Amino acid sequence: MSAPVRTVDYKLSASEAARTLLRNEIGSLVVESDGIEGIVTKSDLVKAIAAERTVDGETVGQLMTETVLTVGPEESIEIACERMRANGIKKLPVVEDGQPIGIVTTTDITHSLVPNLNDVISSFQ
């Protein structure tokens, strides 16, 4: 998993969320208040813009996916992979005692399975 996970309040503007994603070179933000309320991703922002929504006045609470699947820190990578595959998701927050402590992404899994992936990619450049 990648840690710490970036969390934001649901009132954060969509524009600020986009800047946070770019500044931190990440693909998602976990939206929380009293626990996890949702997740907003780069894809959510792109879809909203492609649908010609004016996201300038919107908040992450309006754009986020509300149903967030999670995994516990002691669960296996196989369980995380199966949960992601079965639900067509690419990001899975890791939660302990109801609080997000990290996030597992398809990139994390790829790097776990192919530890020298960056070297492999570089060799093709």
N, CA and C of each residue as an Amber inpcrd file, in Angstrom:
protein
   375
   0.8290000  -1.1920000   0.0000000   0.0000000   0.0000000   0.0000000
   0.8620000   1.2390000   0.0000000   0.2840000   2.3170000  -0.4380000
   0.9240000   3.6170000  -0.3430000   0.3830000   4.3030000   0.8970000
   1.2620000   4.9080000   1.6510000   0.8340000   5.5860000   2.8660000
   1.6920000   6.8200000   3.0670000   1.1780000   7.8320000   3.6900000
  -0.2030000   7.9240000   4.1540000  -1.1400000   8.1920000   2.9840000
  -2.3950000   7.8950000   3.1770000  -3.4060000   8.1740000   2.1650000
  -3.8140000   9.6440000   2.2970000  -4.0190000  10.2910000   1.1700000
  -4.4620000  11.6910000   1.1790000  -5.9660000  11.7230000   1.4130000
  -6.3780000  12.4580000   2.4220000  -7.7990000  12.5990000   2.7060000
  -8.1850000  14.0650000   2.6050000  -9.4380000  14.3010000   2.2360000
  -9.9590000  15.6560000   2.1190000 -11.3770000  15.6970000   2.6570000
 -11.8420000  16.8910000   2.9500000 -13.2120000  17.1130000   3.3810000
 -14.1100000  17.1760000   2.1480000 -15.3510000  16.7280000   2.2760000
 -16.2630000  16.7050000   1.1390000 -16.5940000  18.1000000   0.6130000
 -16.2980000  19.1280000   1.3880000 -16.5710000  20.5040000   0.9580000
 -15.4490000  21.0920000   0.0950000 -14.3240000  20.3900000  -0.0310000
 -13.2120000  20.8820000  -0.8380000 -13.6840000  21.0810000  -2.2740000
 -13.2660000  22.1600000  -2.8980000 -13.6840000  22.4140000  -4.2780000
 -13.0410000  21.3940000  -5.2170000 -13.7430000  21.1170000  -6.3000000
 -13.2300000  20.1900000  -7.3070000 -11.9260000  20.7190000  -7.8900000
 -11.8250000  22.0320000  -8.0590000 -10.6020000  22.6330000  -8.5960000
  -9.4210000  22.4080000  -7.6660000  -9.6350000  22.5860000  -6.3760000
  -8.5540000  22.3670000  -5.4110000  -8.1900000  20.8840000  -5.3470000
  -9.1820000  20.0180000  -5.4700000  -8.9040000  18.5810000  -5.5020000
  -8.0080000  18.2380000  -6.6860000  -8.3090000  18.8140000  -7.8470000
  -7.4900000  18.5640000  -9.0350000  -6.0590000  19.0490000  -8.8140000
  -5.9130000  20.2200000  -8.2150000  -4.5630000  20.7340000  -7.9320000
  -3.8290000  19.8250000  -6.9440000  -4.5310000  19.3180000  -5.9450000
  -3.9270000  18.4190000  -4.9560000  -3.4650000  17.1250000  -5.6180000
  -4.2780000  16.5820000  -6.4970000  -3.9040000  15.3630000  -7.2090000
  -2.6430000  15.5870000  -8.0430000  -2.6130000  16.6870000  -8.7770000
  -1.4460000  16.9790000  -9.6210000  -0.2040000  17.2720000  -8.8010000
  -0.3590000  18.0820000  -7.7710000   0.7830000  18.4800000  -6.9390000
   1.4300000  17.2640000  -6.2670000   0.6120000  16.3120000  -5.8510000
   1.1180000  15.1410000  -5.1380000   1.3510000  13.9330000  -6.0440000
   1.0680000  14.1080000  -7.3360000   1.2470000  13.0340000  -8.3150000
   0.5550000  11.7490000  -7.8800000  -0.7240000  11.9030000  -7.5250000
  -1.5430000  10.7680000  -7.1030000  -2.8270000  10.7450000  -7.9290000
  -3.5500000   9.6410000  -7.8410000  -4.7500000   9.4790000  -8.6570000
  -6.0530000   9.5460000  -7.9160000  -5.9930000   9.6540000  -6.5660000
  -7.2530000   9.6660000  -5.8260000  -7.0950000  10.3510000  -4.4790000
  -8.2390000  10.7900000  -3.9820000  -8.3310000  11.3760000  -2.6460000
  -9.4730000  10.6960000  -1.9180000  -9.2250000  10.2600000  -0.7060000
 -10.2800000   9.6820000   0.1130000 -11.0070000  10.8310000   0.8020000
 -12.3150000  10.8250000   0.6880000 -13.1410000  11.8750000   1.2780000
 -13.6330000  11.3550000   2.6180000 -13.3180000  12.1100000   3.6780000
 -13.7330000  11.6380000   4.9940000 -14.2230000  12.7780000   5.8670000
 -15.0530000  12.3880000   6.8030000 -15.5430000  13.2860000   7.8490000
 -15.5200000  12.4520000   9.1190000 -16.5700000  11.7210000   9.3580000
 -16.5790000  10.7360000  10.4370000 -16.3780000   9.3690000   9.7930000
 -15.1620000   9.0940000   9.3710000 -14.8820000   7.8890000   8.6130000
 -14.9100000   8.2050000   7.1270000 -14.7810000   7.1900000   6.3140000
 -14.7370000   7.3700000   4.8650000 -16.1370000   7.6240000   4.3330000
 -16.2800000   8.7160000   3.5920000 -17.5580000   9.0600000   2.9630000
 -17.5430000   8.7630000   1.4690000 -16.3570000   8.7650000   0.8710000
 -16.2750000   8.5430000  -0.5630000 -14.8400000   8.5890000  -1.0340000
 -14.6840000   8.5250000  -2.3480000 -13.3750000   8.6440000  -2.9730000
 -13.5720000   9.4260000  -4.2650000 -12.6620000  10.3330000  -4.5450000
 -12.6970000  11.0860000  -5.7950000 -11.3800000  10.8380000  -6.5110000
 -11.4760000  10.5610000  -7.8000000 -10.2980000  10.2100000  -8.5850000
 -10.1210000  11.1730000  -9.7560000  -8.9450000  11.0980000 -10.3680000
  -8.7130000  11.8690000 -11.5860000  -9.7770000  11.5180000 -12.6200000
 -10.1160000  10.2490000 -12.7000000 -11.1300000   9.8120000 -13.6630000
 -12.4820000  10.4700000 -13.3920000 -12.8430000  10.6410000 -12.1280000
 -14.1060000  11.3160000 -11.7980000 -14.1090000  12.7380000 -12.3310000
 -12.9880000  13.4310000 -12.1670000 -12.8800000  14.8060000 -12.6540000
 -12.9390000  14.8570000 -14.1810000 -12.2340000  13.9510000 -14.8370000
 -12.2350000  13.9180000 -16.3000000 -13.6360000  13.6130000 -16.8180000
 -14.3200000  12.6440000 -16.2240000 -15.6840000  12.2980000 -16.6510000
 -16.6290000  13.4820000 -16.4950000 -16.5110000  14.2080000 -15.4010000
 -17.3810000  15.3660000 -15.1670000 -17.1390000  16.4380000 -16.2230000
 -15.8750000  16.6870000 -16.5340000 -15.5440000  17.6950000 -17.5430000
 -15.9930000  17.2250000 -18.9230000 -15.7910000  15.9510000 -19.2310000
 -16.2030000  15.4060000 -20.5250000 -17.7230000  15.4720000 -20.6990000
 -18.4550000  15.3890000 -19.5910000 -19.9130000  15.4900000 -19.6330000
 -20.3670000  16.9460000 -19.6680000 -19.3670000  17.8490000 -19.8080000
 -19.6020000  19.2860000 -19.9080000 -20.2460000  19.8690000 -18.6530000
 -19.9130000  19.2780000 -17.5110000 -20.3270000  19.8580000 -16.2370000
 -19.3700000  20.9880000 -15.9030000 -19.8750000  22.0010000 -15.2690000
 -19.0280000  23.0930000 -14.8090000 -18.5590000  22.7220000 -13.4180000
 -17.3610000  22.1770000 -13.3280000 -16.8650000  21.6790000 -12.0470000
 -16.3000000  22.7750000 -11.1590000 -16.1220000  23.9840000 -11.7080000
 -15.5560000  25.0700000 -10.9060000 -16.3310000  25.3230000  -9.6250000
 -17.6370000  25.2280000  -9.6660000 -18.4450000  25.4940000  -8.4800000
 -18.8060000  24.2520000  -7.6960000 -18.2820000  23.1040000  -8.1040000
 -18.6460000  21.8510000  -7.4450000 -17.6150000  21.4570000  -6.3930000
 -18.0530000  20.6100000  -5.4910000 -17.1840000  20.1080000  -4.4340000
 -16.8710000  18.6360000  -4.6950000 -15.8900000  18.1170000  -3.9790000
 -15.5870000  16.6930000  -4.1290000 -16.7700000  15.8490000  -3.6600000
 -17.5370000  16.3770000  -2.7360000 -18.7300000  15.6690000  -2.2760000
 -19.7420000  15.4500000  -3.3840000 -19.7630000  16.3330000  -4.3680000
 -20.6760000  16.2000000  -5.5010000 -20.1250000  15.2740000  -6.5810000
 -18.8230000  15.0940000  -6.6110000 -18.1900000  14.2870000  -7.6540000
 -17.7880000  12.8890000  -7.1940000 -17.6500000  12.6940000  -5.9040000
 -17.0780000  11.4600000  -5.3780000 -17.9720000  10.2470000  -5.6040000
 -17.3350000   9.1080000  -5.5840000 -18.0440000   7.8350000  -5.5330000
 -18.3060000   7.5730000  -4.0600000 -19.5730000   7.3780000  -3.7210000
 -19.9290000   7.2490000  -2.3070000 -19.6980000   5.8580000  -1.7420000
 -19.8940000   4.8440000  -2.5390000 -19.6890000   3.4870000  -2.0580000
 -18.2160000   3.1420000  -2.2250000 -17.5150000   3.0440000  -1.1030000
 -16.0810000   2.7900000  -1.1520000 -15.7910000   1.4240000  -0.5410000
 -15.2370000   0.5600000  -1.3510000 -14.7920000  -0.7360000  -0.8410000
 -13.4250000  -0.5300000  -0.2070000 -13.1540000  -1.2800000   0.8370000
 -11.8810000  -1.1510000   1.5440000 -11.3000000  -2.5370000   1.8010000
 -10.1020000  -2.5260000   2.3360000  -9.4180000  -3.7560000   2.7270000
  -8.7040000  -3.4680000   4.0430000  -8.5440000  -4.4840000   4.8600000
  -7.8150000  -4.3300000   6.1130000  -6.3240000  -4.5200000   5.9020000
  -5.4960000  -3.9910000   6.7880000  -4.0400000  -4.0840000   6.6150000
  -3.5070000  -5.5080000   6.6880000  -4.2310000  -6.4160000   7.2990000
  -3.7690000  -7.7970000   7.4350000  -4.2930000  -8.7110000   6.3240000
  -5.1490000  -8.1660000   5.4420000  -5.6900000  -8.9960000   4.3670000
  -4.6270000  -9.1880000   3.2870000  -4.7220000 -10.3100000   2.6080000
  -3.7070000 -10.6610000   1.6090000  -3.8480000  -9.8210000   0.3440000
  -2.7650000  -9.7750000  -0.4110000  -2.7760000  -9.0840000  -1.6920000
  -3.7630000  -9.7570000  -2.6390000  -3.9250000 -11.0640000  -2.4910000
  -4.8820000 -11.7930000  -3.3300000  -6.3040000 -11.3180000  -3.0690000
  -6.6410000 -11.0910000  -1.8100000  -7.9820000 -10.5940000  -1.4730000
  -8.1790000  -9.1940000  -2.0490000  -7.1680000  -8.3550000  -1.8960000
  -7.2610000  -6.9940000  -2.4400000  -7.4390000  -7.0410000  -3.9570000
  -6.6490000  -7.8690000  -4.6270000  -6.7460000  -7.9860000  -6.0870000
  -8.1270000  -8.4790000  -6.5140000  -8.6160000  -9.4820000  -5.8420000
  -9.9290000 -10.0250000  -6.1950000 -11.0290000  -8.9960000  -5.9670000
 -10.9600000  -8.2560000  -4.8820000 -11.9590000  -7.2190000  -4.5970000
 -11.9280000  -6.1430000  -5.6900000 -10.7350000  -5.7570000  -6.1030000
 -10.6060000  -4.7490000  -7.1560000 -11.1180000  -5.2930000  -8.4900000
 -10.7150000  -6.5080000  -8.8320000 -11.1400000  -7.1090000 -10.0990000
 -12.6440000  -7.2930000 -10.1560000 -13.2230000  -7.8620000  -9.1100000
 -14.6510000  -8.1600000  -9.0870000 -15.5180000  -6.9070000  -9.1640000
 -14.9630000  -5.7810000  -8.7220000 -15.7530000  -4.5530000  -8.6770000
 -15.3020000  -3.5030000  -9.6900000 -14.3300000  -3.8530000 -10.5080000
 -13.8790000  -2.9380000 -11.5500000 -13.3030000  -1.6360000 -11.0150000
 -12.5460000  -1.7410000  -9.9090000 -11.9470000  -0.5400000  -9.3240000
 -10.4300000  -0.6460000  -9.3530000  -9.7710000   0.5140000  -9.2650000
  -8.3140000   0.5470000  -9.3550000  -7.6600000   1.0330000  -8.0770000
  -8.4920000   1.4370000  -7.1080000  -7.9640000   1.9770000  -5.8600000
  -8.7850000   1.4270000  -4.7000000  -8.0820000   0.9890000  -3.6720000
  -8.7360000   0.3430000  -2.5460000  -8.1300000   0.8650000  -1.2420000
  -8.8560000   1.7450000  -0.5360000  -8.3180000   2.2440000   0.7290000
  -8.0960000   1.1110000   1.7360000  -7.0300000   1.2410000   2.4950000
  -6.7180000   0.3000000   3.5650000  -7.1880000   0.9670000   4.8630000
  -8.0520000   0.2630000   5.5830000  -8.6910000   0.8460000   6.7600000
  -8.4060000   0.0080000   7.9950000  -8.0650000   0.7150000   9.0760000
  -7.8430000   0.0660000  10.3700000  -8.6310000   0.8470000  11.4140000
  -9.4390000   0.1460000  12.1780000 -10.2890000   0.7790000  13.1950000
 -11.1320000   1.9090000  12.6120000 -11.6330000   1.7010000  11.3910000
 -12.5030000   2.6750000  10.7480000 -11.8010000   3.8710000  10.1350000
 -10.4860000   3.9280000  10.2240000  -9.7290000   5.0660000   9.7090000
  -8.8260000   4.6320000   8.5540000  -8.7690000   5.4310000   7.4850000
  -7.8860000   5.0910000   6.3700000  -6.4240000   5.2750000   6.7600000
  -5.6160000   4.2380000   6.5140000  -4.1890000   4.3140000   6.8440000
  -3.3100000   4.2230000   5.6020000  -3.9160000   3.9100000   4.4800000
  -3.1740000   3.7890000   3.2340000  -4.1210000   3.4930000   2.1000000
  -3.5620000   3.2290000   0.9370000  -4.3760000   2.8830000  -0.2260000
  -3.5830000   1.9200000  -1.0990000  -4.2550000   0.9140000  -1.6140000
  -3.6540000  -0.0320000  -2.5440000  -4.1880000   0.3130000  -3.9230000
  -3.2700000   0.4670000  -4.8740000  -3.6630000   0.7770000  -6.2480000
  -3.1490000  -0.3090000  -7.1780000  -3.6460000  -0.2900000  -8.3920000
  -3.1470000  -1.2550000  -9.3690000  -1.6540000  -1.0660000  -9.5950000
  -1.1820000   0.1560000  -9.4930000   0.2580000   0.4190000  -9.6260000
   1.0270000  -0.2220000  -8.4800000   0.5150000  -0.0970000  -7.2430000
   1.1700000  -0.7430000  -6.0950000   1.2770000  -2.2470000  -6.3090000
   0.1890000  -2.8340000  -6.7910000   0.1680000  -4.2810000  -6.9990000
   1.1640000  -4.6780000  -8.0830000   1.1910000  -3.9290000  -9.1640000
   2.1320000  -4.2160000 -10.2480000   3.5660000  -4.1490000  -9.7470000
   3.8830000  -3.1080000  -8.9850000   5.2520000  -2.9800000  -8.4570000
   5.5750000  -4.0820000  -7.4480000   4.5610000  -4.5640000  -6.7510000
   4.7640000  -5.6600000  -5.8070000   5.0800000  -6.9630000  -6.5480000
   4.3840000  -7.1830000  -7.6470000   4.5750000  -8.4150000  -8.4100000
   5.8250000  -8.3820000  -9.2830000   6.1970000  -7.1900000  -9.7270000
   7.3780000  -7.0190000 -10.5760000   8.2460000  -5.9440000  -9.9230000
   9.0260000  -6.3260000  -8.8950000   9.7770000  -5.3420000  -8.1060000
  10.7020000  -4.4390000  -8.9220000  11.2400000  -4.9400000 -10.0110000
  12.1630000  -4.1360000 -10.8100000  11.4670000  -3.5470000 -12.0400000
  10.1840000  -3.2900000 -11.9400000   9.4060000  -2.7910000 -13.0700000
   9.9830000  -1.5040000 -13.6510000  10.3930000  -0.5860000 -12.8060000
  10.9570000   0.6780000 -13.3190000  12.2000000   0.4200000 -14.1720000
  13.0260000  -0.5490000 -13.7660000  14.2110000  -0.8950000 -14.5640000
  13.8120000  -1.4950000 -15.9090000  12.7770000  -2.3350000 -15.8850000
  12.2850000  -2.9530000 -17.1250000  11.7840000  -1.8690000 -18.0670000
  10.9770000  -0.9530000 -17.5410000  10.4300000   0.1280000 -18.3710000
  11.5530000   0.9880000 -18.9290000  12.5220000   1.3300000 -18.0780000
  13.6420000   2.1540000 -18.5240000  14.4470000   1.4970000 -19.6360000
  14.5370000   0.1770000 -19.6000000  15.3110000  -0.5250000 -20.6150000
  14.6850000  -0.4160000 -21.9960000  13.3900000  -0.1030000 -22.0590000
  12.7030000   0.0400000 -23.3450000  12.7310000   1.4690000 -23.8620000
  13.2260000   2.3930000 -23.0720000  13.2200000   3.7980000 -23.4820000
  14.4700000   4.1730000 -24.2150000
